[in-house]
């Protein structure tokens, strides 16, 4: 029993010494004015990192808004074209059905020719719909690439004095769960991008 008490006291003494060393060791590190990261010295208290909230940027960046409006207009134009052709085809098919039921075709061959013509128009309409959808996807991809390139190029220019070691993107809080206000440069970047956009 006495041995157990001695062992517990020895362990507690070692634990106190380790805690004392950790606390004093960290305080002496906290008193230093700079933190060394790699080859660069950074002022204590703020890391050379920033982030841009892409959702907010795209909502407020004029170039992104214009690109989005242009894409929506193209989508609406495509939908209008397809819907107009589809209504025309539907009218013709209804007329064909009425003639067929009224036995208004001169011959069976003539009815089959009309049916084949309508089926061909239906296939052409489906192909046109597919082609327009493909073109819209290409336009959207091109706009996205252009937007990304514009933002990336600007970020490099924005950080030409190497104020930041890293600037990351944050979308719907996917990459940054929490950061102090000073790390979010979205508003500043959006303002400068819009100023550049207005000059063009």
GISUL-V716045 format. One record per pair of residues at least 4 apart in sequence whose ideal C-beta (glycine too) atoms are under 6 Angstrom apart, sorted by the first residue. I is the first residue (numbers start at 1). J is the second residue. Records with the same first field share a line. If there is no record, write none. Layout:
# GISUL-V716045
I->J, J
This chain:
# GISUL-V716045
21->25
33->44
34->41, 44
35->42, 44
36->41
37->42
42->48
48->164, 165
49->166
50->164, 167, 183, 185
51->168, 170, 176, 183
52->57, 169, 186, 189
53->170, 186
54->169, 171
55->171, 172
56->186
57->61, 186, 190
58->64
60->190
61->190, 193
62->194, 197
63->197
64->147
67->143
71->140
75->136
78->132
79->83
82->86, 129
85->125
89->121, 125
93->118
96->114, 118
99->104, 105
105->110, 111
106->110
154->158, 193
155->167
159->164
168->175
170->175, 176
179->183
185->189
